[in-house]
């Protein structure tokens, strides 16, 4: 958000809902996260401890941390915020999904599409981001070049980081998680 070059698609959605409902952004993030679990049913996803922690933690952190990053008018810093934000989200996704404690509500859609329909992680994540971006746009979320960078960059980066952080194959099953 501090880059002011457009929000990530999910943040566009959250911002649009917040504008229309007058509910604080972090609270909207929590409500949307918990509501998304309904979409997991046809995708046959099961929540874990990581699912609940993710659904609650991101919204709480947003409410507390939004103003911690310094605001800047310098374009180089704004671009750095966007690029580093995308990289940190990708690495964080790879780490917590690789830990196998349950995906977050949003990542569960990506994993569910991957497992149920055989889409690559990069394709599943990109499709989810594009759909959410269009919904967020219709609600008045802030769009910009950073939105497109996130929507089209996060899928390939998460795909790569999952390979870095995937848990080793289980001796009892001989397979690693997909």
Residue pairs with C-beta under 8 A, 6 or more apart in sequence:
1 7
1 11
1 66
2 69
2 70
2 71
2 72
2 78
2 81
3 78
3 79
3 80
3 81
3 82
3 85
3 146
4 78
4 144
5 78
5 79
5 82
5 144
5 145
5 146
5 149
6 12
6 142
6 143
6 144
6 145
6 146
6 147
6 148
7 15
7 136
7 141
7 142
7 143
7 144
7 146
7 147
8 85
8 86
8 89
8 129
8 146
8 147
8 150
8 151
8 154
9 129
9 130
9 132
9 133
9 136
9 147
9 150
9 151
10 32
10 106
10 129
10 132
10 136
11 136
11 141
12 132
12 133
12 136
12 137
12 139
12 141
12 142
12 143
12 147
13 32
13 132
13 135
13 136
13 139
13 141
14 25
14 28
14 29
14 32
14 136
14 141
15 25
15 136
15 139
15 140
15 141
15 142
16 135
16 136
16 137
16 138
16 139
16 140
16 141
17 23
17 28
17 32
17 139
18 24
18 25
18 28
19 139
19 140
20 139
20 140
21 28
23 31
24 63
25 62
25 63
25 66
26 58
26 59
26 60
26 61
26 62
26 63
26 64
26 66
27 59
27 63
28 59
29 58
29 59
29 62
30 55
30 56
30 58
30 59
30 60
32 105
33 54
33 55
33 56
33 58
33 59
33 104
33 105
33 106
34 55
34 105
35 105
36 105
36 106
36 108
36 109
37 47
37 51
37 55
37 105
37 108
39 109
39 112
40 46
40 47
40 105
40 108
40 109
40 112
42 116
43 108
43 109
43 112
43 113
43 115
43 116
44 112
44 115
44 116
45 103
45 108
45 111
45 112
46 102
47 102
47 108
48 100
48 101
48 102
48 103
49 101
49 102
50 96
50 99
50 101
50 102
50 103
50 104
51 102
51 103
51 104
51 105
51 108
52 102
53 101
54 96
54 102
54 103
54 104
54 105
54 107
55 104
55 105
58 104
69 81
72 78
82 145
82 146
82 149
82 150
83 149
85 150
86 149
86 150
86 153
86 154
86 157
87 157
89 150
89 154
90 154
90 157
90 158
90 160
90 161
91 161
93 107
93 158
93 161
93 162
94 158
94 160
94 161
94 162
94 163
94 164
94 165
95 161
95 165
96 103
96 104
97 103
97 107
97 111
97 158
97 162
97 165
98 162
98 164
98 165
98 166
98 167
99 165
99 167
100 167
100 177
102 108
103 110
103 111
106 128
107 158
109 124
109 128
110 121
110 124
110 125
110 128
110 155
110 158
111 121
111 124
113 119
113 124
113 127
113 128
114 120
114 121
114 124
114 178
115 178
117 124
119 127
120 159
121 155
121 158
121 159
121 162
122 155
122 156
122 158
122 159
123 155
124 155
125 154
125 155
125 158
125 159
126 151
126 152
126 154
126 155
126 156
129 150
129 151
129 152
129 154
129 155
130 151
133 143
133 147
133 151
136 143
137 143
166 176
166 177
167 176
167 177
168 176
169 175
169 176
170 176
